[in-house]
Amino acid sequence: MKLAAIDIGSNAIRLQVTKVLKHNKRKPIFKKLEYIRFPLRLGHDVFTNGYISEDKEQKFLQLMKAFKLLMDLYEVDDYRVCATSAMRESTNGKEIADVVKEKTGLSIELIDGETEAALINVVINEFIKDETFLHIDVGGGSTELNLYVDGSKIASNSFKIGSVRRLEHSDSPESWDELKNWVLTHIKKKHGKVTAIGTGGNINKIFDLADRKSGKTISLKKIKSITKLISSYDYEERQKYLHLAPDRADVIVPASDIYIAVMQWSGANHIIVPDVGLKDGLLQDMFIRNRN
């Protein structure tokens, strides 16, 4: 069985084609056949003007055509295409999705923050133990928080704060107050020590820069240190000396500030970075609905 997932984010758009080699009652074994990340940054248009420009719309359509061609060549059995905050907030997002459907046959789901968080939760469950965990997912346009206590999710919310939104100065003080109040309200002393779980491209890159091995944690102190290092370089230097992609070099510090703030408010001194995201949740979800 071959599956394809397309994640239309505010900063980049990702396609992954995966083959299910075999599976048992516990967990499938996935083999990645193709992975493409294209930095279209729809959020720049949407968070500045409220809509996707004609130029970006044309590039987006061409990208969807290319992705559809690859999916056909790989002969995928099932697929899902999900768009998050930028496209769902765009005044012409639904219209563009309809054009893509007409031109390529691909159906784009404009999902809300709650659905996005639920899909990512599918692939972080193995990291949730009988303790207290705060899942922090920072995207280009939104931040999703999920609180787990003794293995059960007890609260979740989505906030209009993200790396691209911050870069465009479109994150309001009210959104920050809402984020802080949610954390302080829901995390109690009775929950004990809090460990964060971080998902998103920027926390993955910070983890890489800290030279941590997969499955290990990184401390809040180390995240602050890495962020300080990145901030000491300008945009061009970050690409040259830290080997950051152009569309990563300008958003990584704004994203890091969000992780740091949430960890400080929650009292979490360490964060687990499993290197999974929405596309992985989509693949797992498709496997579950197709495994019979």
Backbone as a ProteinNet text record, in pm:
[ID]
protein_1_A
[PRIMARY]
MKLAAIDIGSNAIRLQVTKVLKHNKRKPIFKKLEYIRFPLRLGHDVFTNGYISEDKEQKFLQLMKAFKLLMDLYEVDDYRVCATSAMRESTNGKEIADVVKEKTGLSIELIDGETEAALINVVINEFIKDETFLHIDVGGGSTELNLYVDGSKIASNSFKIGSVRRLEHSDSPESWDELKNWVLTHIKKKHGKVTAIGTGGNINKIFDLADRKSGKTISLKKIKSITKLISSYDYEERQKYLHLAPDRADVIVPASDIYIAVMQWSGANHIIVPDVGLKDGLLQDMFIRNRN
[TERTIARY]
83.4	0	87.6	55.9	129.9	37.2	87.8	9	82.8	6.6	66	-2.8	77.8	25.2	83.2	-4	39.7	-3.7	93.1	70.6	93.2	-14.8	-6.1	3.1	124.6	146.9	160.1	177.9	190.5	328.2	428.9	565.3	605.4	575	615.1	505.3	517.6	423.9	502.9	454.3	529.2	448	518.5	461.1	546.2	481.7	553.8	476.2	547.5	491.4	556.5	474.8	523.6	464.5	544.7	496.7	488.2	376.2	361.2	420.2	533.9	602.7	530.6	501.6	425.6	374.7	282.8	232.3	178.7	173	111.6	9.1	-36	-139.3	-86.5	43.8	98.8	130.4	211	257.7	300.1	262.4	305.4	451.2	512.5	647.7	636.9	675.9	666.7	804.1	805.9	927.9	900.8	979.2	962.3	1013.8	927.2	965.6	1001.7	935.9	957.8	921.7	1005.2	971.9	1018.8	926.3	957.5	900.4	983.1	938.9	963.4	856	868.5	827.2	917.5	892.2	809.2	680.3	596.8	555.6	546.2	512.3	382.6	274.2	142.1	109.2	166.1	138	181.4	282.9	329.1	215.7	145.7	33	-84.1	-122.7	-244.8	-236.2	-123.9	-113.1	-84.8	-48.5	-25.4	-148.6	-206.9	-317	-450.6	-449.3	-574.2	-611.9	-532.3	-563.2	-433.8	-446.3	-332.4	-325.1	-208.6	-192.2	-203	-226.9	-240	-111.2	3.2	132.1	149.2	119.3	131.8	28.7	-89.1	-192.2	-146.3	-83.1	-36	76	168.1	275.9	219.5	120.4	57.2	-8.6	-77.8	-143.5	-40.8	69.8	174.8	234.1	251.8	306.9	212.5	82.4	-15.2	-18.3	-0.9	5.4	127.4	240.4	362.9	347.8	288.8	266.7	172.7	68.2	-27.1	41.8	129.5	203	290.2	360.4	443.6	359.5	245.9	157.2	108.5	77.9	35	148.6	269.7	385.2	414.2	394.8	416	296.1	186.9	65.6	15.5	-6.3	-51.3	-193.7	-220.4	-352.3	-447.5	-393.9	-478.1	-396.1	-464.2	-394.2	-482.8	-418.8	-490.6	-410.3	-481.9	-420.5	-486.7	-408.9	-465.4	-394.8	-475	-422.5	-453.7	-357.4	-373.3	-401.2	-349.4	-396.1	-395.3	-288.7	-281.5	-394.6	-412	-512.8	-654.6	-674.7	-810.5	-851.5	-753	-784.4	-789.5	-737.2	-735.9	-877.8	-911.1	-1044.5	-1069.8	-962.7	-980	-926.7	-905.1	-852.5	-943.8	-1072.6	-1168.6	-1178.4	-1177.2	-1184.2	-1064.8	-945.6	-825	-831.3	-881.8	-897.2	-989.5	-1094.1	-1186.9	-1118.8	-1032	-958.5	-864.2	-795.3	-704.6	-781.4	-898.8	-982.9	-1019.5	-1055.9	-1096.3	-979.5	-859.9	-745.1	-667.1	-666.9	-582.6	-659.6	-779	-854.4	-824.4	-726.7	-690.2	-790	-838.7	-930.7	-851.8	-859.8	-787.7	-883.2	-844	-921.8	-864.2	-947.4	-906.6	-940.9	-841.7	-868.6	-845.9	-918.2	-901.3	-788.6	-755.5	-645.3	-667.5	-791.4	-822.5	-797.5	-838.4	-815.9	-667.1	-595.8	-451.6	-381.8	-418.4	-357.1	-389.2	-513.1	-554.6	-475	-448.5	-372.4	-227.3	-168.7	-30.7	-24.4	-129.8	-132.3	-123.3	-171.7	-168.6	-26.5	70.9	209	297.4	242.3	323.6	278.2	176.1	121.4	225.5	320.7	421.1	512.7	514.7	597.4	520.2	388.2	303.8	302.1	353	356.2	266.7	268.5	182.9	243.8	269.9	322.6	249.6	307	244.7	327.1	262.1	329.2	248.9	321	258.9	311.5	225	264.2	252.6	362.8	367.9	399.5	305.5	327.8	321.7	436.2	444.3	457.5	357.8	361.4	386.6	365.3	386.6	279.1	154.6	44.8	-23.6	-1	-70	15.8	-22.1	41.7	-67	-47.6	-143	-81.2	-158.7	-115.3	-207.9	-148.7	-224.8	-163.7	-246.7	-199.7	-241.3	-143	-167	-130.3	-217.7	-191.1	-222.3	-125.3	-141	-189.8	-135.6	-165.4	-290.8	-367.6	-491.7	-484.4	-536.6	-540.1	-654.2	-623.2	-726.4	-762.5	-681	-711.6	-631.4	-686.3	-615.6	-673	-591.5	-638	-543.3	-593.9	-515.5	-512.8	-396.5	-378.1	-319.6	-363.1	-316.2	-180.4	-83.9	54.8	143.1	228	314.8	437.8	531.8	659.7	644	569.1	549.6	461	358.7	269.6	347.4	441.8	525	619.3	674	766.1	697	568.5	491.1	426.3	459.4	404.1	252.3	198.9	53.9	3.9	91.4	50.2	11.4	-110.7	-161.2	-125.5	-114.7	-92.2	-203.7	-324.9	-437.9	-416.8	-359	-332.5	-227.7	-126.9	-23.9	-83	-169.9	-234.8	-320.8	-390.7	-474.6	-389.8	-275.5	-184.3	-131.8	-84.3	-28.7	-133.9	-251.6	-357.8	-401.8	-403.1	-441.8	-342.2	-213.7	-110.6	-120	-129.8	-133.1	-261.1	-368.9	-496.9	-503.3	-448	-465.9	-356.9	-239.1	-131.6	-126.6	-155	-164.4	-46.1	-22.3	86	62.8	-64	-95.1	-53.5	-30	11.7	158.3	232.4	372.7	462.2	577	673.6	616.9	637.7	588	704.5	687.4	783.6	715.2	782.3	725.2	758.5	671.4	696.5	683.4	788.1	787.7	782.1	688.7	683.9	685.3	733.3	747.3	889.4	903.4	1034.3	1138.6	1097.9	1196.3	1255	1172	1226.5	1312.1	1278.8	1363.5	1502.2	1506.2	1635.1	1714.7	1648.8	1717.4	1776.7	1701.1	1747.6	1872.9	1872.5	1989.4	2110.7	2087.5	2197.3	2256.3	2172.7	2221.2	2296.3	2298.1	2369.4	2319.6	2188.5	2128.2	2093.4	2100.1	2065.4	1914.7	1861.8	1718.3	1667.2	1554.2	1493.8	1535.3	1637.4	1682.6	1606.2	1618.9	1555	1656.5	1602.6	1686.8	1632.9	1722.2	1679.4	1636.3	1554.5	1513.5	1636.2	1730.4	1853.5	1929.2	1934	2004.3	1930.7	1797.4	1719.7	1748.5	1753.7	1784.4	1924.8	2017.9	2155.9	2165.4	2098.1	2098.5	2031.2	1920.5	1849.2	1937.2	2010.3	2101.8	2211	2261.3	2363.2	2307.9	2189.2	2128	2106.1	2059.2	2030.4	2155.3	2271.9	2396.5	2440	2377.6	2406.3	2294	2328.1	2222.6	2166.9	2070.2	1999.3	2095.4	2186.4	2281	2378.5	2424.8	2520.9	2459.8	2331	2264.3	2265.4	2252.6	2257.3	2399.6	2496.6	2635	2700	2683.5	2756.1	2675	2543.1	2459.2	2387.6	2407.3	2349	2196.7	2135.3	1990	1935.9	1825.5	1759.7	1708.2	1698.3	1651.5	1518.8	1425.4	1293.7	1291.8	1403.8	1417.3	1493.3	1586.4	1676.7	1604.8	1492.1	1424	1313.1	1264.8	1153.4	1194.7	1318	1355.5	1358.9	1402.7	1405.2	1263.3	1176.1	1037.8	969.5	995.9	937.1	994.8	1125.4	1191.8	1137.1	1107.8	1052.1	920.4	842.1	713.7	736.9	826.8	857.1	909.8	1000.7	1060.2	955	867.3	763.9	670.5	624	530.5	598.2	722.3	793.8	812.5	845.4	864.8	734.1	625.2	496.3	450.5	482.4	437	529.9	651.8	749.1	822.5	814.3	884.2	1029.8	1120.1	1263	1327.1	1254.5	1306.9	1198	1240.1	1145.9	1194.1	1101.3	1127.2	1095.8	1183.8	1162.6	1160.3	1040.8	1031.9	1046	1056.3	1072.4	957.1	835.8	716.2	629.3	532.7	446.7	314.3	244.9	111.9	113.6	214.9	219	226	297.4	309.4	176	104.4	-28.1	-125.2	-114.9	-200	-173.1	-45.9	-8.9	-60.8	-46.9	-97.7	-249.5	-316.5	-462.2	-509.6	-440.1	-475.5	-450.3	-341	-312.4	-424.5	-469.1	-574.2	-702.3	-738.4	-863.1	-850.1	-725.8	-704.4	-652.5	-622.2	-547.7	-627.5	-758.5	-838.2	-851.6
-119.5	0	125.5	219.1	345	460.8	550.5	662.7	793.1	899.9	1032	1133.6	1221.7	1327.2	1460.9	1560.7	1696.4	1789.5	1857.5	1952.5	2092.9	2170.6	2307	2403.1	2438.7	2524.2	2670.5	2753.6	2897.9	2935.7	2853.8	2882.5	2795.6	2668.1	2574.7	2472.7	2405.6	2300.7	2172.5	2065	1939.5	1827.3	1744.6	1620.7	1504.5	1400.8	1277.8	1159.7	1074.8	950.1	836.8	750.2	644.8	510.1	406.9	270.9	196.5	128.9	45.7	-90.6	-121.1	-247.1	-365.9	-354.7	-458.6	-398.1	-464.5	-412.1	-526.7	-499.7	-595.2	-518.9	-576.9	-512.3	-389.7	-378.3	-266.6	-145.2	-161.5	-44	-81	0.2	-27.6	12.3	-43	-3.9	74.9	202.5	291.4	308.4	310.7	342.7	468.3	572.4	696.9	680.3	703.3	693	829.1	934	1068.9	1171.8	1275.3	1386.7	1516.2	1610.4	1740.2	1850.1	1948.6	2066	2189.7	2262.5	2381.4	2505.3	2605.2	2722.9	2831.3	2806.3	2904.5	3021.6	2999.1	3100.7	3175.8	3104	3164.2	3263.3	3238.6	3324.5	3468.6	3490.4	3627.8	3710.9	3654.1	3724.2	3737.7	3626.4	3622.2	3706.8	3696.4	3769.5	3918	3956	4096.6	4159.8	4088.9	4147.1	4076	3957.1	3885.7	3789.2	3785.6	3696.4	3651.3	3545.6	3492.9	3566.4	3622.4	3701.3	3613.8	3677.9	3604.9	3531.4	3595.2	3531.4	3404.8	3413	3295	3189.3	3232.8	3137.5	3055	3119.8	3049.5	2951.3	2993.5	2904.1	2785.4	2814.7	2709.2	2606.1	2652.2	2562.6	2476.2	2537.1	2460.7	2355.7	2392.5	2298.2	2180.8	2208.5	2100.4	2008.5	2065.2	1983.4	1891.3	1946.5	1867.1	1754.9	1788.7	1687.3	1576.9	1617.8	1519.1	1426.2	1480.7	1399.3	1296.3	1339.4	1246.7	1137.8	1176.6	1079.3	976.3	1022.2	928.9	835.1	890.8	808.2	701.5	736.2	639.5	546.2	576.5	494.6	479.1	592.8	589.3	535.8	465.7	406.1	501.8	592.5	688.3	812.8	925.6	1050.3	1142.5	1237.8	1348	1474.9	1583.8	1715.5	1807.6	1859	1945.7	2080.8	2187.3	2323.6	2379.3	2450.4	2501.6	2652.7	2724.1	2859.7	2958.3	2963.9	3064.9	3048.5	2928.5	2908.1	2915.9	2866.8	2871.8	3013.8	3101.3	3240	3330.7	3283.6	3364.8	3382	3503.6	3529.2	3453	3416.2	3339.3	3196.7	3149.4	3014.7	2906.1	2915.5	2815.2	2820.3	2939.2	2955.4	2888.8	2907.6	2846.4	2694.7	2645.4	2500.6	2442.8	2516.9	2471.5	2466.5	2564.9	2567.3	2447.2	2418	2302.8	2174.1	2162.3	2043.8	2030.3	2141.8	2140.4	2106.6	2163.3	2147.8	2018.1	1967.2	1851.4	1731.1	1754.5	1646	1628.3	1703.2	1692.5	1768	1702.2	1765.2	1818.4	1948.5	2012.2	2033.2	1983.1	2004.9	2126.2	2226.3	2340.8	2308.4	2260.5	2210.1	2317.9	2306.7	2401.1	2355.1	2439.2	2408.7	2283.7	2259	2140.9	2012.8	2012.9	1896	1875.5	1986.6	1979.3	1915.6	1962.2	1908.5	1760.8	1722.9	1582.8	1490.9	1537.6	1456.1	1438.7	1545.6	1535.3	1446.7	1452.9	1372.4	1223.5	1182.8	1041.6	987.2	1072.8	1024.9	1061.6	1129.6	1156.6	1073.1	991.1	911.5	821.6	773	682.7	753	886.8	962.8	1002.6	979.5	1017.2	904.2	930.4	830.7	878.5	805.7	840.3	952.8	1061.9	1180.8	1301.2	1420.8	1540.4	1591.6	1601.4	1646.7	1760	1861.1	1970.1	1967	1933.2	1929.3	2069.8	2119.7	2253.2	2236.8	2274	2267.3	2409.2	2460.6	2597.2	2590.7	2641.6	2648.5	2791	2815.2	2949.2	3046.8	2994.9	3085.1	3059.9	2944.2	2913.3	2826.5	2826.4	2741.4	2658.5	2527.1	2437.5	2381.9	2382.1	2326.3	2212.8	2104.8	1990.6	1948.1	1938.4	1900.8	1757.9	1674.6	1535.4	1513.1	1447.6	1411.3	1263.1	1188.5	1043.7	971.2	1012.1	944.2	988.7	1079.7	1126.2	1275	1314	1455.5	1521.7	1626.2	1690.9	1830.2	1887.4	2020.5	2045.2	2126.5	2164.1	2294.5	2367.4	2493.2	2533.8	2618.7	2671.4	2823.2	2882.1	3026.2	3086.7	3207.5	3275.3	3341.2	3257.2	3299.8	3198.3	3242.9	3151.7	3225.5	3151.8	3210.7	3314	3280	3374.1	3490.2	3460.7	3565.4	3666.4	3616.2	3705.8	3786.7	3720.6	3787.9	3904.1	3886.5	3990.9	4088	4071.4	4157.2	4152.3	4032.1	4013.4	3937.7	3915.5	3850.2	3959.2	3957.2	4063.2	4038.3	4144.7	4128.8	4046.6	4058.9	3984.1	3833.5	3794.9	3652	3599.3	3681.1	3641.9	3628.9	3721.8	3714.7	3589.2	3557.8	3438.4	3312.5	3308.6	3194	3178.3	3286.4	3281.7	3242.4	3301.9	3272.1	3127.1	3071.6	2930.6	2840.9	2866.5	2784.4	2795.3	2916.7	2937.3	2881.5	2880.7	2831.2	2680	2614.5	2470	2386.5	2442.1	2363.7	2396.6	2295.5	2312.5	2245.3	2286.9	2226.2	2077.2	2039.3	1898.1	1808.2	1868.6	1790.6	1747.8	1810.1	1774.4	1832.2	1769	1817.2	1806.2	1912.8	1916.3	1898	1806.6	1789.4	1831.3	1913.5	1959.1	1860.1	1854.6	1781.9	1883.6	1901.3	2004.8	1947.9	1997.8	1962	2089.1	2074.7	2190.1	2197	2248.1	2252.7	2331.8	2436.6	2521	2455.4	2387.2	2320	2200.9	2138.9	2031.6	2085.6	2204.7	2263.7	2305.8	2359.8	2396	2270.8	2162.2	2033.7	1988.6	2004.2	1967.8	2054.2	2184	2275.9	2246.8	2191.3	2154.7	2022	1956.4	1829.6	1722.1	1714.7	1612.2	1489.3	1372.4	1248.3	1228	1163.9	1139.4	1066.1	1111.1	1049.1	1111.5	1197.7	1264.6	1395.9	1452.9	1581.2	1694.5	1815.5	1934.2	2027.8	2092	2176	2314.4	2378.5	2516.3	2606.9	2581.8	2660.1	2647.7	2526.5	2504.9	2571.8	2568	2634	2784.1	2842.1	2985	3014.8	2925.1	2942.8	2936.5	2837.8	2824.5	2945.4	2991	3107.6	3232.6	3246.7	3359.9	3354.7	3233.5	3215.5	3255.6	3205.9	3238	3388.1	3450	3594.2	3679	3622.2	3697.3	3710.7	3631.6	3638.9	3711.8	3779.2	3837.9	3731.8	3770.2	3675.9	3599.9	3670.1	3605	3515.5	3560.1	3481.3	3351.7	3354.4	3232.8	3125.5	3166.2	3070.7	3021.5	3112.2	3078.7	2993.7	3035.2	2969.3	2859.5	2875.3	2776.8	2685.1	2711	2628.8	2622.2	2734.9	2741.9	2776.7	2713.9	2746.6	2890.7	2958.1	3098.4	3118.7	3024.3	3040	2989.9	2940.1	2902.3	3009.8	3073.9	3168.6	3287.6	3328.5	3446.8	3414.8	3289.4	3256.9	3177.7	3127.2	3036.9	3106.2	3231	3303.2	3338.1	3392.5	3415.5	3288.6	3174.9	3048.4	3006.4	3020.8	2983.4	3063.1	3188.9	3273.1	3216.9	3155.3	3097.7	2974.4	2885.4	2766.8	2807.2	2902.3	2946.3	3003.1	3088.8	3151.3	3047.1	2953.1	2850.9	2761.2	2724.2	2640.2	2712.3	2838.8	2915.9	2927.3	2958.1	2971.8	2839.9	2727.9	2597.3	2536	2589.4	2533	2413.2	2394.3	2282	2318.8	2240.4	2267.8	2187.4	2088.9	2005.8	1979.3	1954.9	1928.2	1809.9	1722	1609.8	1655.3	1624	1665	1539.4	1485.2	1357.6	1367.1	1487.4	1507.4	1445.3	1479.8	1439.7	1562.8	1554.9	1668.5	1626.2	1722.6	1697	1587.9	1590.5	1489.8	1348.4	1332.7	1200.3	1157.3	1253.1	1223.3	1184.4	1252.6	1220.3	1078.4	1041	907.4	799.9	824	728.1	715.5	829.7	829.7	752.2	771.5	697.9	548.9	514.4	373	308	377.9	324	299.1	391.9	375.7	277.8	238.6	147.1	9.4	-11.6	-132.7	-262.4	-251.7	-372.4	-407.9
0	0	0	-90.3	-97.5	-60.9	23	73.3	46.2	22.2	0.1	89.5	150.7	235.4	190.5	178.5	144.9	257.3	315.1	424	369.1	355.8	303	421.5	459.1	574.3	537.2	637.6	615.6	564.3	594.2	551	431.9	439.5	333.4	307.2	192.8	154.3	136.5	197.3	198.4	134.8	58.7	5.5	53.5	104.5	135.5	79.8	7	-43.1	35.3	91.4	180	140.4	153.3	129.5	262.1	284.4	404	371.7	431.7	401.7	463.5	591.1	660.3	790.3	851.5	977.9	1061.9	1191.6	1282.7	1366.4	1472.9	1553.2	1626.8	1638.5	1716.1	1630.9	1527.7	1454.7	1313	1214	1076.5	1055.9	954	915.6	786.1	792.9	677.8	612.6	480.1	406.5	323.5	346	272.7	130	32.2	-108.2	-166.8	-118.6	-171.9	-66.7	-56.4	33	-32.9	-47.1	-106.6	-17.5	9.2	86.1	0.1	-31.3	-115.6	-35.3	-22.8	61.8	-7.6	-27.3	-98	-9	121.6	222.4	189.7	190.8	170.6	282.6	400.2	514.6	495.9	413.6	388.8	330.3	232.6	170.9	267.7	327.6	407.2	533	605.4	731.4	710.5	586.6	553.7	488.8	391	312.7	328.6	386	407.4	296.4	190	79.4	11.5	-70.6	-145.5	-279	-309.4	-431.3	-555.6	-670.4	-795.6	-830.5	-803.4	-831.6	-749.2	-619.3	-532.6	-571.7	-611.8	-652.7	-772.6	-870.3	-988.4	-953.9	-866.2	-823.9	-745.9	-663.4	-584.2	-674.9	-777.4	-871.2	-944.7	-985.5	-1053.2	-960.1	-834.3	-736.6	-716	-706.1	-688.5	-810.8	-929.1	-1050.5	-1047	-1001.1	-992.3	-889.3	-774.9	-671.3	-721.7	-793.5	-845.7	-945.7	-1027.6	-1124.5	-1052.4	-948.3	-871.1	-806.4	-750	-686.7	-788	-910.5	-1015.4	-1055.4	-1064.4	-1102.3	-997.3	-871.3	-763.3	-745.4	-812.9	-807.5	-663.8	-598.3	-459.3	-450.4	-340.3	-319.2	-247.5	-169.4	-97.6	-68.6	-49.6	-20.7	61.1	128.7	193.7	173.6	146.9	131.9	233.4	327.1	430.9	433.7	441.6	450.9	589.3	647	782.8	783.8	881.6	912.7	796.6	716.1	610.3	509.5	460.1	356.5	411.7	534.3	589.7	628.2	655.9	689.6	567.2	455.2	334.4	279.6	237.2	183.4	54.1	-16.5	-139.7	-128.7	-5.5	14	-39.9	-9	-56.7	-208.8	-265.1	-410.8	-479	-422.1	-478.6	-466.2	-354	-336.1	-442.9	-476.8	-580.9	-717.4	-746.2	-872.5	-881	-770.6	-766.2	-792.3	-732	-753.1	-900.2	-962.9	-1104	-1196.6	-1168.1	-1256.5	-1235	-1110.6	-1079.3	-1026.2	-975.6	-913.6	-766.1	-713.2	-571.8	-484.7	-381.2	-286.5	-166.6	-142.9	-32.6	84.8	200.6	323	397.1	424.1	504.4	649.5	723.6	858.4	963.6	1074.9	1185.2	1277.2	1374	1464.1	1546	1584.2	1664.2	1585.3	1458.6	1373.3	1347.7	1325.2	1303	1422.1	1542.3	1663.6	1681.7	1651.9	1667.9	1574.7	1453.2	1357.8	1402.8	1456.2	1505	1628.6	1710.9	1833.3	1804.2	1686.4	1647.8	1650.3	1612.6	1601.1	1720.8	1820.6	1940.1	2059.1	2036.8	2147.3	2212.8	2133	2189.8	2289.8	2286.3	2380.2	2505.3	2505.9	2618.4	2720.4	2838.3	2946.2	3060.5	3170.3	3284.1	3366.8	3299	3365.8	3306.6	3319.5	3263.3	3146.1	3030	2908.5	2845.1	2797.2	2723.3	2580.4	2486.6	2345.4	2288	2231	2171.4	2023.7	1939	1794.5	1739.2	1695.2	1642.1	1490.9	1422.1	1277.1	1231.2	1102.6	1050	1092.6	1108.4	1140.1	1271.8	1331.8	1456.9	1547.4	1675	1774.9	1841	1843.2	1907.8	2035.5	2143	2270.9	2311.3	2361.5	2412	2545	2648	2781.1	2813.1	2847.6	2884	3030.3	3102.7	3241.8	3259.1	3307.2	3329.4	3204	3089.4	2964.7	2892.8	2950.9	2888.7	2857.4	2740.4	2705.8	2781.7	2857.8	2938.7	2887.4	2797.9	2744.7	2617.8	2528.1	2405.8	2353.2	2277.5	2217.3	2105.1	2015.7	1904.2	1914.5	1887.1	1903.6	1776.1	1743.7	1622.6	1646.9	1676.1	1695.5	1624.2	1533	1460.9	1410.1	1354.5	1314.2	1203.1	1097.5	986.7	1031	1109.3	1159.2	1243.5	1324.2	1405.1	1316.8	1215.2	1124.3	1053.8	1023.1	955.7	1054.8	1184.8	1291.9	1293.6	1270.6	1269.3	1391.6	1488.9	1613.1	1712.8	1759.4	1845.6	1991.5	2071.9	2215.9	2281	2228.6	2283.2	2265.2	2151.4	2127	2223.3	2250	2347	2487.5	2524.7	2655.9	2666.5	2557	2555	2572.2	2503	2512.7	2655.4	2712.4	2848	2950.5	2940.5	3036.7	3029.3	2906.3	2891.4	2963.9	2943.5	3008	3160.1	3211.6	3356.8	3418.9	3342.9	3394.2	3398.6	3297.6	3284.8	3351.6	3370.1	3433.1	3582.2	3662.9	3808.1	3878.1	4000.9	4079.4	4101.9	4111.3	4136.3	4020	3904	3787.5	3796.4	3887.6	3904.1	3795.7	3776.5	3677.6	3536.6	3458.1	3320.7	3223.1	3129	3019.7	2890.5	2813	2686	2574.2	2475	2350.8	2238.8	2160.5	2057.8	1917.3	1836.5	1694.9	1611.2	1488.3	1399.1	1345.9	1224.6	1159.6	1234.8	1305.6	1373.2	1497.5	1575.6	1694.1	1650.6	1536.2	1482.6	1447.8	1388.2	1350.7	1473	1573.4	1697.9	1761.3	1757.3	1810.1	1735.8	1603.1	1521.7	1557.6	1573	1605.7	1743.7	1830.9	1964.3	1962.9	1845.7	1826.9	1923.4	1936	2020.8	1938.3	2000.8	1933.8	1938.5	1834.1	1824.6	1948.1	1999.2	2116.3	2247.3	2244.7	2365.8	2385	2503.9	2532	2518.5	2509.4	2509.4	2617.6	2690.9	2802.6	2754.7	2835.1	2806.7	2802.7	2890.9	2893.5	2761.3	2704.8	2578.4	2462.5	2464.6	2359.5	2360.8	2479.2	2491.1	2437.9	2467.5	2422.2	2269.3	2210.5	2064.4	1999.7	2057.2	2003.3	2009.9	2118.8	2132.7	2026.2	2000.4	1896.2	1759	1725.9	1596.8	1583.9	1691.7	1690.1	1670.6	1702.7	1688.6	1542.9	1454	1310.6	1238.6	1129.7	1047.6	953.6	872	785.1	693.1	628.6	536.2	610.1	725.9	803.5	855.5	886.8	933.7	825.7	701.7	590.8	568.4	579.6	549.3	658.2	784.4	892.6	963.3	968.4	1036.9	939.3	808.7	702.6	710.3	742.6	747.5	608.9	571.7	445.7	452.6	338.9	339.4	410.2	390.3	453.1	597	645.6	785.9	863.1	795.9	862.8	925.4	865.8	919	1018.6	1021.8	1111.7	1235.2	1239.7	1348	1484.4	1488.3	1616.7	1662.9	1575.7	1617.8	1668.7	1604.3	1648.8	1783.4	1798.3	1923	2041	2017.7	2124.4	2177.6	2088.5	2129.9	2216.9	2171.8	2252.7	2390.7	2393.1	2519.3	2612.8	2560.2	2642.8	2703.7	2621.5	2671.1	2773.5	2748.5	2844.6	2977.2	2972.3	3095.8	3173.9	3106.2	3174.2	3235.7	3168.3	3216	3319.3	3330.9	3422.7	3365.7	3234.2	3169.8	3144.6	3199.2	3182.9	3069.7	3018.1	2909.4	2805.7	2683	2574.8	2491.8	2457.5	2368.5	2226.7	2132.2	1992.9	1905.7	1877.6	1805.2	1653.6	1597.2	1452.4	1373.3	1412.7	1338.6	1320.2	1228.1	1203.4	1144	1084.4	1029.8	923.5	835.6	728.7	785.8	897.4	959.6	1019	1076.6	1128.8	1018.8	905.2	790.3	740.9	734	687.3	782.1	912.3	1010.8	1001.1	985.3	975.9	853.1	740.5	619.3	634.7	702.2	724.4	805	910.1	995.6	916.3	827.8	752.9	637.1	601.8	488.4	529.7	655.6	692.6	672.2	662.1	639.8	492
[MASK]
++++++++++++++++++++++++++++++++++++++++++++++++++++++++++++++++++++++++++++++++++++++++++++++++++++++++++++++++++++++++++++++++++++++++++++++++++++++++++++++++++++++++++++++++++++++++++++++++++++++++++++++++++++++++++++++++++++++++++++++++++++++++++++++++++++++++++++++++++++++++++++++++++++

